[in-house]
Amino acid sequence: MTHAPKEAAGDAVVRKKPWYRQLYVQVLVAIVIGIVLGWRWPDLATSMEPIGTTFITAMKMLIGPIVFLTIIGGVTGVADLKQVGRTGVKALAYFQVGTIVAMMAGLVAINLFRLGDGVHADASRIEVSGEAGSYVETGEHQHWWEFLTHIVPDSVFGAFVEGDILQVIFLAVIFGIALRAVGQVGEPIIAGVNRLTEVVFKVLSFVMKVAPLGAFGAMAYAIGKFGLSTLTSLGSLILLFYVTSLFFVLVVLGTVLAACVRLNIFQLLRYFKEELLLVLGTSTAEPALPGLMRKLEFMGAEKSTVRLVVPTGYSFNLDGAAIYLSLATLYIAQATDTSLSVGQQLGLLAVMLLTSKGAAGVAGGGFIALTATLSTVGHVPAAGIMLVFGIDKFMSECRALVNFCGNAVATLFVARWENGLDLERARRVLSGDLREGREGEAVAQDAAVQGAGKPAVTGADVPAARPAEGDGAVPVNR
């Protein structure tokens, strides 16, 4: 079988955007400009903070409604409510196993290299003040079981006002189950939810047009405020965190993806390059949540599974935060000359599994969880978080990237487990043989797929290319 030249094949199907109009290129250029500005003109760069924070605020404004609507769409899209429970249990089981493995990776790394030895910091003389002080105070008053009781909001609207994703998930699951339980009475509301989802995602597409500007502002401020010199003071700890995270993504997640889903981690990372660069520029995985769901559905993952697992994973499946939490805790212990046995370290791990959930989606959540862990166990002084506070900004990007990758793999894993993944379609999408057109249709990239002289393959020809209009479809905006 002969193949037409790739360029000709692409032109025959859909005209490709010029490289300078690709979102990931624009975001990458914006990040580089932000780094240069922060390095050369720090005073000017710090004044760019409102640009980055405004974009992130605009994204967070939409995250609550998106999570609420998509979870309802996922629950109501399942014919049997037992399947919702089964999918949820499988997802939570995977999340817990993934979190344990991530924390173990951090523990092993810091025990092997012991970067805190020789610091000899006196915890009684460490001054805790400012923003870090508020995090410490919050963490010291947080109990390991609070994440269970905190899930229930004080009011229906309170969860959205506070931006608490855990509470939004709880409300969405309850509402979704109720809509399914009332039968035909709930059908008009379900249809309205699906149409409202379309509107919210259209608003999101407007906000995403300024993503490069937001990435520029966030990166310029970070470099200008903290300076590249901050990296040298605790550079070895930052490097160890990045190397451990890279190992976790490529080896651990890569093995899970290859052995259980039969897909390639490098192809998956390339497929999500736009979202990964957006996460890198803004230091948070939230702006990439809609793109993650859209692309997973396009790959052939069942819509109901995607819309249940992805939003839940953003609160319960924080692999990057888990690595950071275990690594930072042991570094503080070593730096303050606090000796911890293997049993005590495993006890720390058990507590971290719970405290890490309580601060999900909360400002300074990493430090709150870290302080809550140290306060609960009592062996390591909580004031020691000041030793790592200065470099947290340079580690937040990596945490968010690993969290994003972990949720992508988790969703594919659960979809495969539930027999809700079109594996052949997923392979074609990751290899580039099938890609999204202007309106979200699937189009064949290779002329051999569609045949010489035949019309382009569209969503009508390939199963699950695009959900039917009015059925909770996530619009694709190019």
KOLVEX-347048 format. One line per 4 residues: number of its first residue (from 1); their letters; for each residue x, y, z of C-alpha. Coordinates in Angstrom, 1 decimal, m for minus. Layout:
<titors>
NUM) A) X Y Z; ...
</titors>
This chain:
<titors>
1) MTHA) 0.0 0.0 0.0; 1.5 3.3 m1.0; 1.4 6.4 1.1; 0.9 9.9 m0.2
5) PKEA) 3.4 12.5 1.0; 2.5 13.7 4.5; 2.1 17.3 3.5; m0.3 16.5 0.7
9) AGDA) m2.3 14.1 2.9; m2.7 16.8 5.5; m3.8 19.4 2.9; m6.3 16.9 1.5
13) VVRK) m8.0 16.5 4.9; m7.8 19.9 6.7; m5.4 22.8 6.4; m3.0 22.8 9.4
17) KPWY) m2.6 26.0 11.4; 0.7 27.8 10.9; 3.2 27.0 13.6; 3.0 30.5 15.1
21) RQLY) m0.8 30.2 15.7; m0.4 26.9 17.6; m1.3 27.5 21.3; 1.6 25.5 22.7
25) VQVL) 4.1 27.5 20.6; 2.7 30.8 21.8; 2.8 29.6 25.5; 6.3 28.4 25.1
29) VAIV) 7.5 31.7 23.6; 5.6 33.6 26.4; 7.4 31.5 29.1; 10.8 32.2 27.6
33) IGIV) 10.1 35.9 27.4; 8.9 35.9 31.0; 12.1 34.1 32.2; 14.3 36.6 30.3
37) LGWR) 12.3 39.6 31.7; 12.5 38.3 35.3; 16.2 37.7 34.9; 17.3 40.9 33.3
41) WPDL) 14.6 43.4 34.7; 13.3 41.9 38.0; 11.5 45.1 39.1; 9.6 45.3 35.9
45) ATSM) 8.9 41.6 35.9; 7.3 41.6 39.4; 4.9 44.3 38.2; 3.6 41.6 35.7
49) EPIG) 2.0 39.7 38.6; m1.6 40.9 38.0; m1.4 39.6 34.4; m0.7 36.0 35.6
53) TTFI) m3.0 36.1 38.6; m5.9 37.5 36.7; m5.7 34.7 34.1; m5.5 32.0 36.8
57) TAMK) m8.4 33.6 38.7; m10.4 33.6 35.5; m9.7 29.9 35.0; m10.5 29.1 38.7
61) MLIG) m13.8 31.0 38.2; m14.8 28.3 35.6; m13.3 25.2 37.3; m16.2 24.9 39.8
65) PIVF) m19.0 25.0 37.2; m17.0 22.8 34.9; m16.4 20.1 37.5; m20.0 20.3 38.7
69) LTII) m21.5 20.1 35.2; m19.2 17.4 33.8; m19.6 15.1 36.8; m23.4 15.4 36.6
73) GGVT) m23.1 14.6 32.9; m20.9 11.6 33.7; m23.2 10.2 36.3; m26.4 10.8 34.3
77) GVAD) m24.8 9.4 31.2; m24.5 6.0 32.8; m27.5 3.7 32.4; m26.8 1.7 35.5
81) LKQV) m26.0 3.6 38.7; m24.1 0.6 39.9; m21.6 1.3 37.2; m21.0 4.8 38.7
85) GRTG) m20.2 3.3 42.0; m18.0 0.6 40.5; m16.1 3.2 38.4; m15.7 5.4 41.5
89) VKAL) m14.4 2.6 43.7; m11.9 1.5 41.0; m10.7 5.1 40.5; m10.2 5.7 44.3
93) AYFQ) m8.4 2.4 44.6; m6.0 3.4 41.8; m5.6 6.9 43.3; m4.5 5.5 46.7
97) VGTI) m2.1 3.0 45.2; m0.6 5.7 42.9; m0.3 8.1 45.9; 1.5 5.4 48.0
101) VAMM) 4.0 4.6 45.1; 4.7 8.4 44.6; 5.3 8.9 48.3; 7.6 5.9 48.4
105) AGLV) 9.5 7.3 45.5; 10.1 10.5 47.5; 11.1 8.6 50.6; 13.6 6.4 48.8
109) AINL) 15.1 9.3 46.9; 15.8 11.4 50.0; 17.0 8.4 52.0; 19.5 7.6 49.3
113) FRLG) 20.9 11.1 48.9; 20.3 12.5 52.4; 20.5 16.2 51.3; 19.5 17.5 54.7
117) DGVH) 22.5 16.0 56.5; 25.0 18.7 57.5; 22.5 21.6 57.6; 22.1 21.3 61.4
121) ADAS) 19.2 23.8 61.6; 18.0 24.6 65.2; 14.3 24.4 65.0; 13.9 26.5 68.1
125) RIEV) 15.6 29.4 66.4; 13.7 29.2 63.1; 11.4 32.2 62.8; 8.0 31.5 61.2
129) SGEA) 6.4 34.6 59.8; 4.4 36.1 57.0; 2.5 33.9 54.5; 4.3 30.8 55.7
133) GSYV) 3.2 31.5 59.3; m0.5 31.5 58.3; 0.0 28.1 56.5; 1.7 26.7 59.6
137) ETGE) m1.1 27.9 61.9; m3.7 26.4 59.6; m1.9 23.1 59.3; m1.3 22.8 63.1
141) HQHW) m5.1 23.0 63.7; m6.0 20.6 61.0; m6.7 17.0 62.0; m6.1 13.9 59.8
145) WEFL) m9.8 13.1 59.6; m11.0 16.6 58.7; m11.0 15.9 54.9; m13.9 13.5 55.5
149) THIV) m16.1 16.0 57.4; m15.0 18.9 55.3; m16.4 17.3 52.1; m19.9 18.4 53.1
153) PDSV) m20.4 22.1 52.5; m22.3 24.5 54.8; m24.5 25.5 51.9; m25.1 24.6 48.2
157) FGAF) m23.5 27.7 47.0; m20.8 27.9 49.6; m18.7 25.3 47.8; m18.6 27.4 44.7
161) VEGD) m18.0 30.7 46.5; m15.0 29.1 48.4; m13.8 27.3 45.3; m13.6 24.0 47.2
165) ILQV) m13.4 21.3 44.6; m13.9 18.4 47.0; m17.2 19.9 48.1; m18.2 20.6 44.5
169) IFLA) m17.5 17.0 43.6; m19.7 15.8 46.5; m22.6 18.0 45.4; m22.3 17.0 41.8
173) VIFG) m22.3 13.2 42.6; m25.4 13.7 44.8; m27.2 15.8 42.2; m26.3 13.4 39.4
177) IALR) m27.5 10.3 41.3; m30.8 12.2 42.2; m31.4 13.1 38.6; m31.0 9.5 37.5
181) AVGQ) m33.2 8.3 40.4; m36.2 10.5 39.5; m36.3 9.1 35.9; m38.2 11.1 33.3
185) VGEP) m38.8 14.0 35.6; m35.1 14.7 35.5; m34.6 14.4 31.8; m35.3 18.1 31.0
189) IIAG) m32.8 19.1 33.7; m30.2 16.7 32.3; m30.7 18.1 28.9; m30.3 21.6 30.3
193) VNRL) m27.1 20.6 32.1; m25.6 19.3 28.9; m26.5 22.5 27.0; m25.1 24.6 29.9
197) TEVV) m21.9 22.6 29.7; m21.6 23.7 26.0; m21.9 27.3 27.1; m19.4 27.1 29.9
201) FKVL) m16.8 25.5 27.6; m17.4 28.2 25.0; m16.7 30.8 27.7; m13.5 28.8 28.5
205) SFVM) m12.4 28.9 24.9; m12.6 32.8 25.1; m10.4 32.8 28.2; m7.9 30.3 26.7
209) KVAP) m7.1 32.8 23.9; m5.1 34.8 26.5; m3.3 31.8 28.0; 0.1 32.9 26.6
213) LGAF) m0.3 36.3 28.3; m1.2 34.6 31.6; 1.8 32.2 31.3; 4.1 35.2 30.6
217) GAMA) 2.8 37.2 33.6; 3.1 34.2 36.0; 6.6 33.2 34.9; 8.0 36.8 34.8
221) YAIG) 6.7 37.4 38.3; 8.1 34.2 39.7; 11.6 34.8 38.3; 11.6 38.5 39.1
225) KFGL) 10.4 38.0 42.7; 12.5 35.1 43.8; 15.4 35.3 41.4; 17.4 32.7 39.7
229) STLT) 19.9 32.9 42.7; 17.2 31.2 44.9; 17.8 28.1 42.9; 21.4 27.8 43.9
233) SLGS) 20.8 27.8 47.7; 18.8 24.6 47.6; 19.4 23.6 44.1; 20.3 20.0 45.0
237) LILL) 16.9 19.5 46.6; 15.1 21.0 43.6; 17.1 18.8 41.3; 16.4 15.7 43.3
241) FYVT) 12.7 16.5 43.2; 12.7 17.0 39.5; 14.7 13.8 38.8; 12.4 11.8 41.1
245) SLFF) 9.3 13.2 39.4; 10.7 12.5 36.0; 11.5 8.9 37.1; 7.9 8.5 38.4
249) VLVV) 6.3 9.8 35.2; 8.5 8.0 32.7; 9.2 4.7 34.5; 6.3 4.2 37.0
253) LGTV) 3.4 5.8 35.0; 5.0 4.7 31.7; 5.1 1.1 32.9; 1.4 1.3 34.1
257) LAAC) 0.4 2.7 30.7; 2.4 0.2 28.7; 1.6 m2.9 30.7; m2.1 m2.2 31.6
261) VRLN) m3.3 0.1 28.8; m0.9 m0.9 26.0; m0.1 2.7 25.1; 3.2 4.7 25.0
265) IFQL) 4.0 7.3 27.6; 6.1 9.4 25.2; 3.3 9.5 22.7; 0.9 10.5 25.4
269) LRYF) 3.1 13.4 26.6; 3.5 14.6 23.0; m0.3 14.5 22.6; m0.8 16.7 25.6
273) KEEL) 2.0 19.1 24.9; m0.2 22.2 24.8; m1.7 21.4 28.2; 1.7 20.5 29.7
277) LLVL) 3.2 23.9 28.6; 0.1 25.7 30.0; 0.6 23.9 33.3; 4.4 24.8 33.2
281) GTST) 3.6 28.5 32.6; 0.9 28.9 35.2; 2.3 26.5 37.9; m1.1 24.9 38.3
285) AEPA) m2.9 22.0 36.6; m6.4 23.6 36.8; m6.3 25.5 33.5; m5.5 22.3 31.7
289) LPGL) m8.4 20.3 33.1; m10.9 21.0 30.3; m8.3 20.2 27.6; m7.4 16.9 29.4
293) MRKL) m11.1 15.8 29.4; m11.7 16.8 25.8; m8.6 15.0 24.5; m9.2 11.9 26.5
297) EFMG) m12.7 11.6 25.1; m11.4 12.2 21.6; m8.9 9.3 22.2; m11.8 7.0 22.7
301) AEKS) m12.2 6.9 26.5; m15.9 6.6 27.5; m17.3 10.1 28.3; m18.9 9.0 31.5
305) TVRL) m15.6 7.6 32.8; m13.6 10.7 31.8; m16.1 13.0 33.5; m16.1 11.0 36.7
309) VVPT) m12.4 10.2 37.0; m10.7 13.4 35.9; m12.4 15.9 38.2; m12.1 13.5 41.1
313) GYSF) m8.5 12.9 40.4; m7.8 16.6 40.6; m8.5 16.3 44.3; m7.6 12.7 45.2
317) NLDG) m4.8 11.8 42.7; m2.0 14.3 43.4; 1.1 12.3 42.6; 3.4 15.3 42.3
321) AAIY) 2.2 16.6 45.6; 2.8 13.2 47.2; 6.4 13.1 46.0; 7.0 16.6 47.3
325) LSLA) 5.3 15.9 50.6; 7.4 12.8 51.5; 10.6 14.3 50.1; 10.2 17.6 52.0
329) TLYI) 9.2 16.0 55.2; 12.3 13.8 55.3; 14.6 16.7 54.2; 13.3 18.8 57.1
333) AQAT) 13.9 15.9 59.5; 17.5 15.5 58.3; 18.1 19.2 58.3; 16.9 19.5 61.9
337) DTSL) 18.9 16.4 63.0; 15.7 14.5 63.8; 16.3 10.8 63.5; 13.4 8.7 62.1
341) SVGQ) 13.4 4.9 62.0; 11.9 3.0 59.1; 8.8 2.4 61.1; 8.4 6.1 61.9
345) QLGL) 8.8 6.9 58.2; 6.1 4.5 57.2; 3.9 6.0 59.9; 4.5 9.4 58.3
349) LAVM) 3.5 7.9 55.0; 0.2 6.7 56.5; m0.6 10.1 57.9; 0.3 11.9 54.7
353) LLTS) m2.2 9.7 52.8; m4.9 11.5 54.8; m3.5 15.0 55.4; m2.7 15.4 51.7
357) KGAA) m6.4 15.1 50.8; m7.5 17.7 53.3; m5.7 20.6 51.6; m6.6 19.7 48.0
361) GVAG) m7.5 22.8 46.1; m6.7 25.2 49.0; m4.2 28.1 48.6; m0.9 26.9 50.1
365) GGFI) m2.3 23.4 50.2; 1.1 21.8 50.0; 2.4 23.6 53.1; m0.8 23.1 55.0
369) ALTA) m0.6 19.4 54.3; 3.1 19.4 55.3; 2.5 21.2 58.5; m0.6 19.0 59.4
373) TLST) 1.6 15.9 58.8; 4.4 17.2 61.0; 2.0 18.3 63.7; 0.1 15.0 63.8
377) VGHV) 3.2 12.9 64.1; 5.1 15.2 66.4; 8.6 13.9 65.6; 9.6 16.6 63.2
381) PAAG) 9.3 20.4 64.1; 6.7 22.1 62.0; 8.7 25.3 61.9; 11.1 23.5 59.6
385) IMLV) 8.9 24.2 56.6; 10.7 27.6 56.5; 13.7 25.7 55.2; 11.9 24.9 52.0
389) FGID) 9.5 27.8 51.8; 11.8 29.9 49.6; 12.1 27.3 46.8; 8.4 26.2 46.8
393) KFMS) 7.6 28.3 43.8; 10.2 26.5 41.7; 8.8 23.1 42.7; 5.2 24.0 42.1
397) ECRA) 5.5 23.7 38.3; 6.9 20.2 38.6; 4.1 19.2 41.1; 1.4 20.4 38.8
401) LVNF) 3.0 18.6 35.8; 3.2 15.3 37.6; m0.4 15.7 38.9; m1.6 16.3 35.3
405) CGNA) 0.3 13.3 33.9; m0.9 11.1 36.8; m4.6 12.0 36.1; m4.2 11.3 32.4
409) VATL) m2.8 7.9 33.0; m5.3 7.1 35.8; m8.3 7.9 33.6; m7.0 5.7 30.7
413) FVAR) m6.3 2.9 33.2; m9.8 3.0 34.7; m11.4 3.3 31.3; m9.4 0.3 30.2
417) WENG) m10.4 m1.6 33.4; m14.0 m0.7 32.7; m13.8 m1.8 29.1; m14.6 1.8 28.2
421) LDLE) m11.6 2.6 26.0; m11.4 2.2 22.2; m7.7 1.1 22.2; m7.3 1.0 18.4
425) RARR) m8.6 4.6 18.2; m6.4 5.7 21.0; m3.3 4.3 19.2; m4.3 6.0 16.0
429) VLSG) m4.7 9.4 17.8; m1.4 9.1 19.7; 0.5 8.1 16.5; m0.9 11.1 14.6
433) DLRE) m3.0 9.1 12.2; m6.2 10.6 13.6; m6.5 14.1 14.8; m9.1 16.7 15.6
437) GREG) m10.5 18.9 12.9; m11.8 22.4 13.2; m15.1 21.4 14.8; m13.8 18.4 16.8
441) EAVA) m14.3 15.8 14.0; m11.8 13.1 13.6; m9.8 13.5 10.5; m7.3 11.0 9.0
445) QDAA) m3.8 12.3 8.9; m2.5 9.6 6.6; m3.9 9.3 3.0; m3.6 5.6 3.3
449) VQGA) m6.2 5.6 6.0; m8.9 7.4 4.0; m7.9 6.1 0.6; m7.0 8.0 m2.5
453) GKPA) m9.7 10.2 m3.8; m12.0 9.4 m0.9; m13.5 12.1 1.4; m11.9 12.8 4.7
457) VTGA) m12.8 10.6 7.6; m15.1 12.5 9.9; m16.6 12.0 13.3; m19.6 10.3 11.7
461) DVPA) m17.3 7.6 10.3; m15.3 6.9 13.4; m17.0 5.7 16.6; m17.0 8.2 19.5
465) ARPA) m15.3 10.9 17.4; m17.6 13.6 18.8; m20.6 13.2 21.2; m24.0 14.1 19.7
469) EGDG) m25.1 17.7 19.9; m27.0 18.2 23.1; m25.6 15.1 24.7; m23.0 16.9 26.9
473) AVPV) m20.5 17.3 24.1; m17.4 19.2 25.0; m16.8 21.6 22.1; m13.4 21.7 20.5
477) NR) m12.2 25.2 19.7; m9.3 25.6 17.4
</titors>
